[in-house]
Amino acid sequence: MIAIEQQKTQFQAQVGSLATYNSSYTTKCLLGQVHGGEPEFKETCLVSCVDRFIDTTLSITNRFTQMVQKSSH
């Protein structure tokens, strides 16, 4: 049981750091600090940011699921 709680804590920390990174990058996109200040660059930046966030979230979730399944056997 302790291992599962440690894994949950680790998972939450990873998601928290990802959210912080994503928020920072999104702010830069909206302010035009990435890829120039033109609207089309802001849109491209935001789309890339959201795609990266989704991919990373799925990766972390899948890894956590694998860890839980291994510890339950």
N, C-alpha and C positions, 0 to 999 in steps of 0.2 A: 504493500500500500504506500509506503514512503516513497518508493521509486516513482510511482504514478504521480504523486503530488509534486515531486521534484520536476518531473517531465512537464506537468501542467504549468508550473512556475516558469520553466525555461521557455515553453511555448508562448506564454503571455508576454514574457520579456521580449521575445523575438518579434511578436506582432506589434508590441508597443514601439519598439525601435523602428520598425518598418513604417508605422503610422507617422512617427515624427519625421522621418526622412521624406516620406511622401508629401506631407504637409509643407515642409520647407521647399521642396522642389516645385510643388504646385504653385506656391506663392511666387517663386522666381518666374515661373511661366506666365502667370497672370500679370506680373509687373514688367514683363518683357526683358528680364535680365538674362534669359537663355535664348539663344538663336535670334537675337535681334528683337525689336519692339513691334514688328508688323503683325497685324491680326492673324494672318495665315500661319505665321511661325508660332504664335501663341497656341493656336488650335492644334498644330502638329505636336508641339511640346506637351500639351495636356493629354492628348491621345496616347502619346508614348508613355507618359507618366502613369496613366490609368492602366495601360496594358502591362507595364512593369509591375505595378502594384498587384494586379490580379494574378499574374504568373507567380510572383513571389509568395503571395498568400496561399495559393493552391499548393505550391511546393512545400511550404511550412506545414500546412494542414495534412498533406499526404505523409510527410515525415513523422508528424506527431501520431497519426493513425497507425503507422507501422510500428512505432515505439510502443504504443499501448497494446497492440496485438501481440507483440513479442513478449511483453511483460505479463500478459494474461495467460500465456501457455505454460 
